[in-house]
Amino acid sequence: MDFNSHADAIVRVAVGLVNELTPGERRGRDLPPPHDLAAAATEGLRAGYPGHREVTEEEARELAGVAARLRAVFDAVAAEDVDEAALRVNALLEETRARPLLQRHDGEPWHLHFHGTGGTAAEDWAASCATGLAIVLGSEFHDRLGVCTAPHCDRVYVDVSRNGTRRFCGTACQNRVKTAAFRARGRTP
Ligand SMILES: [Zn+2]
């Protein structure tokens, strides 16, 4: 039974925003800030809500700020500093004054949204994502937020596997590491 698919979707949005909007490294390559910020932000939101409208340039700039704050939460969990992650999520919840609200739209049944009081789309997403991460951190699955462990990749993920053994942002990085290990073995006499 899935009591809260909305929470799953907003955690996917948090992952999407971090991966699309924070610079760093991706799959072995340097990743500069996106040149089309609005497209990247839209892509991030669609990681959880595939039908999400395109965001504006201004919303994208705000969302990039939110993404940087969210990344710090994933980084803290990856460094096994759950205290730090919790403090950062609490700060976001506090700042956005995230509040639950039952809503019904687009033919969907009533479902729980989390909004901020700032009135902008980016603030609402910040409130939503902070709440989603708070639900994860407050559960027995608090270590399921992660940063890719492949070389030269710092994209993030949420591990929804049954046994919680995920270590990579995706199959591309998993295969990269496997291939490297295979080659290394080949060189061993
Ligand atoms: Zn990766």
Residues whose N, C-alpha, C, O or C-beta is under 5 A from the ligand:
A	BS01	ZN	R27 C148 A150 C153 R155 C169 G170 C173
